[in-house]
Amino acid sequence: MIKEKNNKRFVLAGGPSTGKTSVINELKKLGFACFDEAARGILSNYSYRGSNFKLDPIKISNEILTKRDKDYNAALNISCKNDIIFYDRGVHEITAYLRHINQSTNYWEELLENYKYDMVFIFPSWKEIYTKDDNRIEEYEEAIKIAPFIHQIYNESSTLIVEVPNIGIKERVNFILNSIK
């Protein structure tokens, strides 16, 4: 029987274009185990076919859930630096996005009980770094409306939440690493 690891799970969460992926990339350079944002590739495939999250939110959410669930469960079996794993977004954010567009159902609300994180780092909206692209279709004004749903969903899960200040990438990394000591 394979013994499960006691890895700690940390989520970098927040609205679109708040710097989460830049910090994940820096954490990878430092040798930490990190799981990339599942939605980017999925949304890119839909965009290529002329669709997007607003046109097919449930189907896309199910695909994102499949990937995030796989990443979540992979933490049980991997060896990693300091027994720490970072996720660029967690499962809860799927429900937060669905709540934002009034598409969440009991299924999405109840499935969150299956996913526990040790700590969530919330990245606040930051207009100076906000950019749109093919997958990030929201204007900044729309993006800032998503943030409270993300904060609320993690708050409801009784997960320890730490807000990351709007500072440089390396300073954010240091802030996060100091917060988990």
Helices and strands as residue ranges (DSSP letters): E 8-14, H 20-29, E 33-35, H 38-48, H 57-74, G 81-83, E 84-88, H 92-100, H 106-110, G 111-114, E 119-123, G 127-129, H 140-156, E 161-163, H 169-179
